[in-house]
Amino acid sequence: MEQALLIASVTWLAVLSPGADFAVVSRNSCLFGRRAGLAAAAGIALACWFHVAYAMAGVAVIQRVAPGALEIVKVVGALYLVSVGITTAATRLDPDAAASAVSRRSLGRDIATGALTNGLNPKTSLFVLSLYSQLIGAETSVPVQIAWGAFLSLSHFAWFATVSVFLSRESVRARMLRHQAALRFGIGAVLVGLGVALLLTHVGPAPGTRS
């Protein structure tokens, strides 16, 4: 019971920590509405299963099959965040045409944005690897490991869906759109900064990971 509470607490602390996921959901919700924000949240939740899959398979196996995989993910993920950040800062949305822009948004595109943001984030990779190697453990049965994966995924969706619902409220969104230049540049700067920080940070296997 104590171990379960520890795992749940650590997971929620990680989920609530501001980062690229939060920035992307905030951007979608404020600029493009609730549907876009919830779609990004769903994409983030789906990407959690990608991290869970290789955490269960064992980082040692991955390192043998694809040495330096985390470094490759780091570079690709960093460049993706920089790209999204620049696009966010450069894309101006006319408040008078906001409803039309929202209706033209592709649900698949917004889900993909959330999935790529989370799936290519090496910080999430290291967290999930550490969670499964240090707290859950390889000796834990597969059904229980999958159950924790579901908890991780649902926790991400619950939090970011809540963020989206709040930020996409008409009163909040209208205020944000009136000051969208500052919002776009602020979120864009955060995403670019996170991408640059990833490029400058060495990423290696989580301590104590095992197959």
C-alpha positions in Angstrom: 0.0 0.0 0.0 2.8 2.4 0.9 4.6 1.6 -2.4 1.4 2.3 -4.3 0.9 5.6 -2.6 4.6 6.5 -3.4 4.2 5.6 -7.1 1.0 7.6 -7.4 2.5 10.6 -5.6 5.6 10.6 -7.7 3.6 10.2 -10.9 1.3 13.1 -10.1 4.2 15.4 -9.1 5.7 14.7 -12.5 2.4 15.2 -14.3 1.8 18.6 -12.6 5.3 19.9 -13.3 5.2 22.6 -16.0 6.9 21.6 -19.2 6.4 21.2 -22.9 3.1 19.2 -22.5 1.6 22.1 -20.5 2.8 24.7 -23.0 1.3 22.9 -26.0 -2.1 22.2 -24.3 -2.2 25.8 -23.1 -1.4 27.0 -26.7 -4.1 24.8 -28.3 -6.7 25.7 -25.6 -6.2 29.4 -25.7 -5.7 30.0 -29.4 -7.9 27.2 -30.9 -10.4 26.2 -28.3 -11.4 23.3 -26.0 -11.5 20.7 -28.8 -7.9 21.4 -29.8 -6.8 21.4 -26.2 -8.5 18.1 -25.3 -7.1 16.5 -28.5 -3.6 17.5 -27.5 -4.3 16.0 -24.0 -5.5 12.8 -25.6 -2.3 12.7 -27.7 -0.1 13.1 -24.6 -2.0 10.3 -22.8 -1.5 8.0 -25.8 2.2 8.8 -26.0 2.6 7.7 -22.4 2.0 4.1 -23.6 5.0 4.4 -25.9 7.2 5.2 -22.9 5.6 2.4 -20.8 6.2 -0.1 -23.6 9.9 0.3 -23.8 10.2 0.7 -20.0 8.6 -2.7 -19.6 10.7 -4.2 -22.4 13.8 -3.0 -20.6 16.2 -0.2 -21.4 19.1 -2.7 -21.6 17.5 -4.4 -24.5 16.9 -1.1 -26.3 20.5 -0.1 -25.7 21.7 -3.3 -27.3 19.3 -3.0 -30.3 19.7 0.8 -30.8 22.7 2.2 -28.9 22.3 5.9 -28.3 18.6 5.8 -28.9 17.9 8.3 -26.1 20.4 10.8 -27.6 18.6 10.5 -30.9 15.2 11.1 -29.2 16.7 14.1 -27.4 17.9 15.8 -30.6 14.7 15.0 -32.6 12.5 16.1 -29.6 14.5 19.3 -29.1 14.2 20.3 -32.7 10.5 19.5 -32.7 9.9 21.8 -29.7 11.9 24.6 -31.3 9.9 24.2 -34.5 6.6 24.3 -32.6 7.8 27.3 -30.6 8.7 29.3 -33.7 5.5 28.4 -35.4 3.5 29.4 -32.3 5.2 32.8 -32.1 4.8 33.5 -35.8 1.2 32.4 -36.2 -1.3 35.3 -35.6 -4.9 34.5 -35.1 -7.4 37.2 -35.8 -9.9 37.2 -32.9 -12.8 38.0 -35.3 -11.9 34.9 -37.3 -11.2 32.7 -34.3 -14.4 30.6 -34.6 -13.7 29.9 -38.2 -10.1 28.9 -37.4 -11.3 26.5 -34.7 -13.7 24.8 -37.0 -11.0 24.2 -39.6 -8.6 22.6 -37.0 -7.8 19.0 -37.7 -8.5 16.7 -34.8 -5.8 14.3 -35.9 -3.3 17.1 -36.2 -3.9 18.2 -32.6 -3.7 14.6 -31.3 -0.4 14.2 -33.2 1.0 17.4 -31.7 0.3 16.2 -28.2 1.7 12.7 -28.9 4.9 14.0 -30.6 5.5 16.6 -27.8 5.3 13.9 -25.1 6.7 11.0 -27.1 9.8 12.8 -28.2 10.5 14.3 -24.8 13.5 12.5 -23.3 12.7 13.9 -19.8 9.5 11.9 -19.9 11.5 8.9 -21.1 13.8 9.1 -18.2 11.0 9.6 -15.7 9.1 6.5 -16.9 12.2 4.4 -17.1 13.1 5.5 -13.5 9.6 4.8 -12.3 9.5 1.3 -13.8 13.1 0.4 -12.7 13.2 2.0 -9.3 9.7 1.9 -7.9 7.6 -0.6 -9.9 10.4 -3.1 -10.6 10.9 -5.8 -13.1 9.7 -8.4 -10.6 6.2 -6.9 -10.7 3.7 -8.9 -12.7 2.9 -7.8 -16.3 -0.8 -7.1 -15.5 0.2 -4.8 -12.6 2.8 -3.1 -14.8 0.2 -2.5 -17.4 -2.2 -1.2 -14.7 0.4 1.4 -13.7 0.8 2.3 -17.3 -2.9 3.0 -17.5 -2.7 5.1 -14.3 0.2 7.1 -15.8 -1.7 7.7 -19.1 -5.0 8.5 -17.4 -3.3 10.9 -14.9 -1.8 12.8 -17.8 -5.2 13.0 -19.6 -7.0 14.0 -16.4 -4.7 16.9 -15.6 -4.3 18.3 -19.1 -8.0 17.9 -19.9 -8.6 20.0 -16.7 -6.1 22.6 -17.9 -7.8 22.7 -21.3 -11.3 23.1 -19.9 -10.2 26.0 -17.8 -8.1 27.8 -20.4 -10.7 27.3 -23.1 -13.5 29.0 -21.1 -15.0 31.8 -23.2 -14.1 34.5 -20.7 -10.5 33.2 -20.3 -10.0 32.6 -24.0 -11.4 36.0 -25.1 -9.0 37.7 -22.7 -6.1 35.6 -24.0 -7.0 36.3 -27.6 -7.0 40.1 -26.9 -3.4 39.7 -25.7 -2.5 36.9 -28.1 0.8 38.5 -29.2 2.2 38.2 -25.7 0.7 34.8 -25.3 2.1 33.5 -28.5 5.6 34.9 -28.0 5.5 33.7 -24.3 4.6 30.1 -25.1 6.8 30.1 -28.2 9.8 31.3 -26.1 9.1 28.6 -23.5 9.0 25.8 -26.1 12.1 27.1 -27.9 13.9 27.5 -24.5 13.0 23.9 -23.6 14.2 22.6 -26.9 17.5 24.5 -26.6 17.9 23.2 -23.0 17.4 19.6 -24.2 20.1 20.1 -26.8 22.5 21.3 -24.2 21.7 18.6 -21.7 23.3 15.1 -21.8 20.7 12.4 -21.7 21.6 8.9 -20.7 19.9 5.7 -19.4 18.1 6.2 -16.1 20.2 5.2 -13.1 19.6 1.6 -12.0 17.6 0.6 -15.0 17.5 -3.0 -15.9 15.9 -5.4 -18.3 
